[in-house]
Amino acid sequence: MNSWLAVATLASESEPMTQKALAQVLGLEEASVVPLVDRLVAQRLIERSQPEEDRRKRLLLVTGQGKALFERVKVETDRLRGELLADIDRDELAIAQRVLQQLLDKTGTL
């Protein structure tokens, strides 16, 4: 799941993202994201680089192959989401989304 979230996050960005920022988005420790990034680089889904001005940073960018995978999976998940939510009233769905957002917001303050 973290692999998909990492590729999706990077595919949604127009600029390279630091490894530290990706770890924060995924809710992981920076050291924990290193093996994940290593796997995604080996699979050629993302690229990792070091900027000359700060060799401590690691910049991550989705590759064309990673972007293509993201687009294919997104089309399928959008289709599946549509099927799953088709019979749910829009007002009920809006309430559910608000409640879920409130729960997410609360977990960030615990």
SEVO-525131 format. One record per residue: residue in three letters; z, x, y of N, C-alpha, C, O in turn; residue number from 1. Coordinates in Angstrom, 2 decimals, always signed. Atoms other than C-alpha are relative to their C-alpha. Example, Ala and Ser with C-alpha at 12.3 -4.5 7.8 and 13.67 -1.06 7.14 Angstrom:
<r 'ALA', <+0.00, +0.89, -1.19>, <+7.80, +12.30, -4.50>, <+0.00, +0.90, +1.20>, <+0.66, +1.94, +1.18>, 1>
<r 'SER', <-0.06, -0.82, -1.19>, <+7.14, +13.67, -1.06>, <+0.73, -0.77, +1.09>, <+0.90, -0.26, +2.20>, 2>
END
This chain:
<r 'MET', <+0.00, +0.82, -1.19>, <+0.00, +0.00, +0.00>, <+0.00, +0.87, +1.25>, <-0.72, +0.58, +2.21>, 1>
<r 'ASN', <-0.03, -0.88, -1.17>, <+0.83, +2.81, +2.42>, <-1.36, +0.65, +0.25>, <-1.73, +0.90, +1.40>, 2>
<r 'SER', <+1.33, -0.60, -0.17>, <-2.59, +4.35, +1.77>, <-0.91, -0.95, +0.77>, <-1.59, -0.55, +1.71>, 3>
<r 'TRP', <+0.84, +0.98, -0.69>, <-4.33, +1.15, +2.82>, <+0.44, -0.16, +1.44>, <-0.40, -0.21, +2.34>, 4>
<r 'LEU', <-0.50, +0.17, -1.37>, <-2.08, +0.73, +5.87>, <-0.36, +1.21, +0.87>, <-0.68, +1.05, +2.04>, 5>
<r 'ALA', <+0.35, -1.20, -0.76>, <-2.73, +4.33, +6.92>, <-1.48, -0.03, +0.38>, <-1.82, +0.23, +1.54>, 6>
<r 'VAL', <+1.44, +0.06, -0.29>, <-6.52, +3.94, +6.64>, <-0.28, -1.11, +1.01>, <-1.06, -0.91, +1.94>, 7>
<r 'ALA', <+0.22, +1.13, -0.91>, <-6.41, +0.54, +8.38>, <+0.48, +0.35, +1.41>, <-0.20, +0.01, +2.39>, 8>
<r 'THR', <-0.53, -0.40, -1.31>, <-4.27, +1.94, +11.21>, <-0.95, +0.96, +0.69>, <-1.28, +0.78, +1.86>, 9>
<r 'LEU', <+0.89, -1.00, -0.59>, <-6.54, +4.92, +11.77>, <-1.38, -0.58, +0.30>, <-2.01, -0.21, +1.29>, 10>
<r 'ALA', <+1.31, +0.63, -0.23>, <-9.70, +2.79, +11.46>, <+0.03, -0.89, +1.23>, <-1.01, -1.12, +1.86>, 11>
<r 'SER', <-0.13, +0.88, -1.16>, <-8.36, +0.53, +14.20>, <+0.16, +0.77, +1.31>, <+0.11, +0.17, +2.39>, 12>
<r 'GLU', <-0.19, -0.83, -1.19>, <-7.83, +3.42, +16.62>, <-1.33, +0.61, +0.44>, <-2.16, +0.98, -0.39>, 13>
<r 'SER', <+1.23, -0.61, -0.52>, <-10.59, +4.72, +18.88>, <+0.16, +1.51, +0.19>, <-0.83, +2.24, +0.29>, 14>
<r 'GLU', <-0.30, -1.42, -0.19>, <-8.89, +8.11, +19.31>, <+0.79, +0.51, -1.20>, <+1.42, -0.27, -1.90>, 15>
<r 'PRO', <-0.85, -0.55, +1.07>, <-7.28, +10.49, +16.81>, <+1.47, -0.33, +0.25>, <+1.90, -0.46, +1.40>, 16>
<r 'MET', <-1.42, +0.31, -0.08>, <-3.64, +9.73, +16.07>, <+0.78, +1.18, -0.58>, <+0.32, +1.81, -1.53>, 17>
<r 'THR', <-0.80, -1.08, +0.56>, <-0.91, +12.28, +15.49>, <+0.62, -0.46, -1.32>, <+0.81, -1.65, -1.55>, 18>
<r 'GLN', <-0.64, +0.29, +1.28>, <+0.63, +12.50, +12.06>, <+1.37, -0.64, +0.25>, <+1.78, -1.54, -0.48>, 19>
<r 'LYS', <-1.31, +0.56, -0.36>, <+3.99, +11.76, +13.71>, <-0.13, -1.48, +0.39>, <+0.68, -2.30, -0.04>, 20>
<r 'ALA', <+0.21, +1.40, -0.41>, <+2.64, +8.55, +15.31>, <-0.33, -0.88, -1.20>, <+0.15, -2.01, -1.29>, 21>
<r 'LEU', <+0.32, +0.78, +1.21>, <+1.19, +7.41, +11.98>, <+1.26, -0.26, -0.80>, <+1.47, -1.37, -1.29>, 22>
<r 'ALA', <-1.27, +0.18, +0.73>, <+4.56, +7.98, +10.31>, <+0.83, -1.10, +0.65>, <+1.42, -1.92, -0.05>, 23>
<r 'GLN', <-0.77, +1.03, -0.70>, <+6.22, +5.84, +12.98>, <-0.57, -1.39, -0.25>, <+0.17, -2.34, -0.50>, 24>
<r 'VAL', <+0.64, +1.30, +0.23>, <+3.68, +3.02, +12.57>, <+0.30, -0.50, -1.42>, <+0.54, -1.69, -1.63>, 25>
<r 'LEU', <-0.22, +0.37, +1.39>, <+4.19, +3.07, +8.79>, <+1.49, -0.14, -0.34>, <+1.83, -0.59, -1.43>, 26>
<r 'GLY', <-1.43, +0.07, +0.26>, <+7.98, +3.25, +9.13>, <+0.48, +1.05, -0.97>, <+1.44, +0.83, -1.72>, 27>
<r 'LEU', <-0.35, -1.09, +0.90>, <+8.14, +6.55, +7.26>, <+0.51, +1.20, +0.79>, <+0.25, +1.34, +1.98>, 28>
<r 'GLU', <-0.37, -1.28, -0.58>, <+9.74, +9.90, +7.94>, <-1.27, +0.85, +0.09>, <-2.17, +0.71, -0.74>, 29>
<r 'GLU', <+1.20, -0.82, -0.17>, <+7.22, +12.44, +9.20>, <-0.30, +0.83, -1.24>, <-1.46, +0.97, -1.64>, 30>
<r 'ALA', <+0.21, -0.81, +1.21>, <+7.75, +14.63, +6.13>, <-0.54, -0.84, -1.16>, <-1.27, -0.34, -2.01>, 31>
<r 'SER', <+0.44, +0.88, +1.08>, <+7.14, +11.63, +3.85>, <-1.48, -0.36, +0.10>, <-2.10, -0.72, -0.90>, 32>
<r 'VAL', <+1.39, +0.39, -0.20>, <+3.71, +10.98, +5.34>, <-0.95, +1.14, -0.40>, <-2.15, +0.91, -0.59>, 33>
<r 'VAL', <+0.86, -1.15, +0.32>, <+2.42, +14.49, +4.50>, <-0.73, -0.16, -1.33>, <-1.95, +0.02, -1.36>, 34>
<r 'PRO', <+0.74, +0.18, +1.26>, <+1.64, +13.80, +0.80>, <-1.04, -1.12, +0.08>, <-2.12, -1.02, -0.51>, 35>
<r 'LEU', <+0.94, +1.11, -0.19>, <-0.02, +10.52, +1.79>, <-1.24, +0.49, +0.73>, <-2.37, +0.20, +0.31>, 36>
<r 'VAL', <+1.13, -0.55, -0.77>, <-2.20, +12.29, +4.37>, <-0.80, +0.96, -0.87>, <-2.03, +0.95, -0.84>, 37>
<r 'ASP', <+0.70, -0.94, +0.89>, <-3.00, +15.03, +1.85>, <-0.93, -0.74, -0.96>, <-2.07, -0.34, -1.17>, 38>
<r 'ARG', <+0.82, +0.79, +0.94>, <-4.25, +12.41, -0.64>, <-1.22, -0.61, +0.69>, <-2.33, -0.58, +0.16>, 39>
<r 'LEU', <+1.11, +0.65, -0.72>, <-6.35, +10.59, +1.96>, <-1.04, +1.02, +0.47>, <-2.23, +0.71, +0.50>, 40>
<r 'VAL', <+0.94, -1.08, -0.36>, <-7.88, +13.88, +3.14>, <-0.80, +0.40, -1.24>, <-2.02, +0.57, -1.16>, 41>
<r 'ALA', <+0.68, -0.37, +1.24>, <-8.68, +14.81, -0.48>, <-1.02, -1.06, -0.42>, <-2.05, -0.73, -1.00>, 42>
<r 'GLN', <+0.93, +1.09, +0.32>, <-10.34, +11.39, -0.92>, <-1.08, -0.17, +1.06>, <-1.96, -1.03, +0.94>, 43>
<r 'ARG', <+0.96, +0.00, -1.12>, <-12.32, +12.03, +2.29>, <-0.01, -1.32, +0.77>, <-1.03, -1.74, +1.30>, 44>
<r 'LEU', <-0.13, +1.24, -0.77>, <-11.03, +8.84, +3.89>, <+0.46, +0.28, +1.42>, <+0.19, -0.50, +2.34>, 45>
<r 'ILE', <-0.42, -0.43, -1.34>, <-9.45, +10.68, +6.83>, <-0.21, +1.50, +0.13>, <-0.36, +2.21, -0.87>, 46>
<r 'GLU', <+0.07, -1.44, -0.30>, <-9.73, +14.08, +8.50>, <+1.25, +0.38, +0.77>, <+1.79, -0.41, +1.55>, 47>
<r 'ARG', <-1.17, -0.51, -0.71>, <-6.85, +16.20, +9.74>, <-0.44, +1.25, +0.76>, <-1.15, +2.10, +0.23>, 48>
<r 'SER', <+0.34, -1.19, -0.80>, <-7.19, +18.74, +12.55>, <+1.21, +0.42, +0.82>, <+2.17, -0.33, +0.98>, 49>
<r 'GLN', <-1.04, -0.54, -0.88>, <-5.03, +20.92, +14.78>, <-0.62, +0.27, +1.36>, <-1.60, +1.01, +1.45>, 50>
<r 'PRO', <+0.53, -0.31, -1.33>, <-5.62, +20.91, +18.52>, <+0.36, +1.43, +0.41>, <+1.46, +1.90, +0.11>, 51>
<r 'GLU', <-0.23, -1.38, -0.44>, <-5.93, +24.39, +20.04>, <+1.20, +0.10, +0.93>, <+1.94, +1.09, +0.89>, 52>
<r 'GLU', <-1.06, -0.07, -1.00>, <-3.47, +23.54, +22.82>, <+1.40, -0.17, -0.59>, <+2.38, +0.22, +0.05>, 53>
<r 'ASP', <-1.30, +0.17, +0.64>, <-0.65, +22.63, +20.39>, <-0.18, +0.06, -1.51>, <-0.46, -0.95, -2.15>, 54>
<r 'ARG', <+0.26, -0.22, +1.42>, <-0.94, +24.10, +16.90>, <+1.05, -0.66, -0.90>, <+0.88, -0.71, -2.12>, 55>
<r 'ARG', <-1.01, +0.69, +0.81>, <+2.20, +22.24, +15.78>, <-0.44, -1.42, -0.35>, <+0.00, -1.97, -1.35>, 56>
<r 'LYS', <+0.47, +1.38, +0.21>, <+0.44, +18.86, +16.04>, <-1.05, -0.06, -1.10>, <-1.79, +0.90, -1.33>, 57>
<r 'ARG', <+1.07, +0.29, +0.95>, <-1.72, +17.37, +13.34>, <-0.63, -1.30, +0.45>, <+0.04, -2.33, +0.54>, 58>
<r 'LEU', <+0.72, +1.20, -0.42>, <-4.37, +14.91, +14.50>, <-0.75, -0.59, -1.18>, <-1.34, +0.14, -1.98>, 59>
<r 'LEU', <+0.65, +0.70, +1.11>, <-5.75, +12.31, +12.10>, <-1.07, -0.93, +0.54>, <-0.89, -1.60, +1.56>, 60>
<r 'LEU', <+1.13, +0.84, -0.39>, <-9.06, +10.50, +12.32>, <-0.64, -0.55, -1.27>, <-0.83, +0.19, -2.24>, 61>
<r 'VAL', <+0.66, +0.59, +1.16>, <-10.70, +8.09, +9.90>, <-1.43, +0.54, -0.09>, <-2.08, +0.74, +0.94>, 62>
<r 'THR', <+1.38, -0.45, +0.21>, <-13.98, +9.31, +8.39>, <-0.92, -1.21, -0.08>, <-0.46, -2.35, -0.10>, 63>
<r 'GLY', <+0.96, +1.09, +0.20>, <-17.15, +7.26, +8.08>, <+0.24, -0.72, -1.30>, <+0.15, -1.95, -1.37>, 64>
<r 'GLN', <-0.29, +0.58, +1.31>, <-16.29, +6.72, +4.43>, <+1.26, -0.87, +0.07>, <+1.31, -1.95, -0.52>, 65>
<r 'GLY', <-1.24, +0.77, -0.16>, <-12.78, +5.56, +5.37>, <-0.23, -1.27, +0.79>, <+0.30, -2.33, +0.46>, 66>
<r 'LYS', <+0.31, +1.17, -0.83>, <-14.12, +3.22, +8.05>, <-0.78, -1.04, -0.81>, <-0.52, -2.24, -0.71>, 67>
<r 'ALA', <+0.79, +0.91, +0.84>, <-16.64, +1.74, +5.59>, <+0.90, -0.72, -1.01>, <+0.74, -1.92, -1.23>, 68>
<r 'LEU', <-0.94, +0.61, +0.94>, <-13.87, +1.14, +3.04>, <+0.85, -1.04, +0.72>, <+1.05, -2.15, +0.21>, 69>
<r 'PHE', <-0.80, +0.93, -0.79>, <-11.72, -0.48, +5.73>, <-0.78, -1.28, +0.27>, <-0.25, -2.38, +0.11>, 70>
<r 'GLU', <+0.82, +1.17, -0.32>, <-14.57, -2.81, +6.74>, <-0.22, -0.88, -1.23>, <-0.15, -2.11, -1.13>, 71>
<r 'ARG', <+0.22, +0.78, +1.23>, <-15.28, -3.85, +3.13>, <+1.26, -0.76, -0.41>, <+1.21, -1.95, -0.74>, 72>
<r 'VAL', <-1.26, +0.63, +0.40>, <-11.63, -4.55, +2.36>, <+0.39, -1.08, +1.01>, <+0.90, -2.13, +0.62>, 73>
<r 'LYS', <-0.34, +0.98, -1.04>, <-11.14, -6.36, +5.69>, <-0.79, -1.29, -0.19>, <-0.23, -2.38, -0.05>, 74>
<r 'VAL', <+0.81, +1.19, +0.24>, <-14.01, -8.74, +4.95>, <+0.59, -0.82, -1.14>, <+0.70, -2.04, -1.06>, 75>
<r 'GLU', <-0.55, +0.70, +1.17>, <-12.51, -9.57, +1.57>, <+1.38, -0.59, +0.30>, <+1.66, -1.72, -0.11>, 76>
<r 'THR', <-1.33, +0.54, -0.31>, <-8.94, -9.97, +2.88>, <-0.10, -1.17, +0.98>, <+0.66, -2.13, +0.88>, 77>
<r 'ASP', <+0.20, +1.12, -0.92>, <-10.17, -12.19, +5.72>, <-0.46, -1.25, -0.75>, <-0.01, -2.36, -0.46>, 78>
<r 'ARG', <+0.47, +1.12, +0.82>, <-11.99, -14.37, +3.18>, <+1.15, -0.60, -0.80>, <+1.32, -1.82, -0.84>, 79>
<r 'LEU', <-1.13, +0.45, +0.81>, <-8.93, -14.56, +0.94>, <+1.05, -0.70, +0.87>, <+1.59, -1.74, +0.48>, 80>
<r 'ARG', <-0.95, +0.63, -0.93>, <-6.65, -15.33, +3.91>, <-0.48, -1.40, +0.37>, <+0.31, -2.35, +0.42>, 81>
<r 'GLY', <+0.56, +1.30, -0.34>, <-8.98, -18.15, +4.89>, <+0.19, -1.02, -1.12>, <+0.54, -2.17, -0.86>, 82>
<r 'GLU', <-0.19, +0.88, +1.15>, <-8.82, -19.62, +1.38>, <+1.46, -0.41, -0.15>, <+1.76, -1.58, -0.38>, 83>
<r 'LEU', <-1.42, +0.27, +0.19>, <-5.04, -19.34, +1.18>, <+0.56, -0.93, +1.08>, <+1.43, -1.75, +0.80>, 84>
<r 'LEU', <-0.55, +0.76, -1.12>, <-4.43, -20.90, +4.59>, <-0.79, -1.27, +0.31>, <-0.42, -2.02, +1.22>, 85>
<r 'ALA', <+0.90, +1.12, -0.32>, <-7.19, -23.53, +4.49>, <+0.70, -1.36, +0.00>, <+0.38, -2.21, +0.82>, 86>
<r 'ASP', <-0.65, +1.31, +0.13>, <-4.90, -26.40, +3.46>, <+1.30, -0.11, +0.80>, <+2.00, -1.12, +0.71>, 87>
<r 'ILE', <-1.23, +0.03, -0.80>, <-2.05, -25.53, +5.84>, <-0.32, -0.46, +1.41>, <-1.22, +0.08, +2.06>, 88>
<r 'ASP', <+0.17, +0.54, -1.34>, <-1.81, -27.53, +9.05>, <+0.20, +1.10, +1.04>, <+1.11, +1.92, +0.91>, 89>
<r 'ARG', <-0.06, -1.04, -1.04>, <-2.38, -25.37, +12.16>, <+1.37, +0.06, +0.68>, <+1.88, +1.15, +0.96>, 90>
<r 'ASP', <-1.32, +0.01, -0.65>, <+0.91, -26.48, +13.75>, <+1.06, +0.61, -0.91>, <+1.92, +1.36, -0.46>, 91>
<r 'GLU', <-0.95, -0.57, +0.96>, <+2.86, -25.63, +10.59>, <-0.20, +1.51, -0.12>, <+0.76, +2.26, -0.23>, 92>
<r 'LEU', <+0.30, -1.43, +0.07>, <+1.12, -22.27, +10.41>, <+0.53, +0.73, +1.23>, <+1.07, +1.83, +1.11>, 93>
<r 'ALA', <-0.51, -0.61, -1.23>, <+2.03, -21.54, +14.04>, <+1.51, +0.14, -0.06>, <+2.06, +1.15, +0.38>, 94>
<r 'ILE', <-1.46, -0.07, +0.15>, <+5.68, -22.35, +13.30>, <+0.38, +1.13, -0.95>, <+1.27, +1.92, -0.67>, 95>
<r 'ALA', <-0.28, -1.05, +0.99>, <+5.66, -20.10, +10.23>, <-0.20, +1.38, +0.61>, <+0.60, +2.29, +0.38>, 96>
<r 'GLN', <+0.26, -1.29, -0.63>, <+4.14, -17.25, +12.24>, <+1.09, +0.35, +1.00>, <+1.52, +1.51, +1.07>, 97>
<r 'ARG', <-1.08, -0.25, -0.97>, <+6.78, -17.62, +14.98>, <+1.29, +0.40, -0.72>, <+1.97, +1.34, -0.30>, 98>
<r 'VAL', <-1.21, -0.31, +0.75>, <+9.61, -17.62, +12.43>, <-0.09, +1.40, -0.61>, <+0.87, +2.17, -0.54>, 99>
<r 'LEU', <+0.18, -1.33, +0.58>, <+8.21, -14.57, +10.65>, <+0.10, +1.08, +1.06>, <+0.69, +2.14, +0.82>, 100>
<r 'GLN', <-0.09, -0.98, -1.08>, <+7.83, -12.75, +13.97>, <+1.45, +0.19, +0.44>, <+1.88, +1.31, +0.71>, 101>
<r 'GLN', <-1.42, -0.10, -0.36>, <+11.45, -13.56, +14.85>, <+0.77, +0.83, -1.03>, <+1.62, +1.64, -0.67>, 102>
<r 'LEU', <-0.65, -0.79, +1.05>, <+12.56, -12.14, +11.49>, <-0.35, +1.47, +0.13>, <+0.52, +2.34, +0.00>, 103>
<r 'LEU', <+0.40, -1.40, -0.19>, <+10.53, -8.98, +12.07>, <+0.70, +0.61, +1.20>, <+1.16, +1.75, +1.14>, 104>
<r 'ASP', <-0.67, -0.50, -1.20>, <+11.98, -8.62, +15.56>, <+1.47, +0.29, -0.28>, <+2.01, +1.30, +0.18>, 105>
<r 'LYS', <-1.42, -0.19, +0.33>, <+15.52, -9.01, +14.19>, <+0.21, +1.23, -0.87>, <+1.20, +1.95, -0.70>, 106>
<r 'THR', <-0.18, -1.16, +0.88>, <+15.01, -6.37, +11.51>, <-0.07, +1.30, +0.78>, <+0.52, +2.30, +0.38>, 107>
<r 'GLY', <+0.09, -1.20, -0.83>, <+14.14, -3.88, +14.23>, <+1.27, +0.27, +0.78>, <+1.46, +1.38, +1.27>, 108>
<r 'THR', <-1.24, -0.19, -0.76>, <+17.53, -4.41, +15.89>, <+1.21, +0.19, -0.90>, <+2.32, +0.37, -0.40>, 109>
<r 'LEU', <-1.14, -0.18, +0.93>, <+19.69, -4.07, +12.76>, <+0.34, +1.45, -0.17>, <+1.27, +1.78, -0.91>, 110>
END
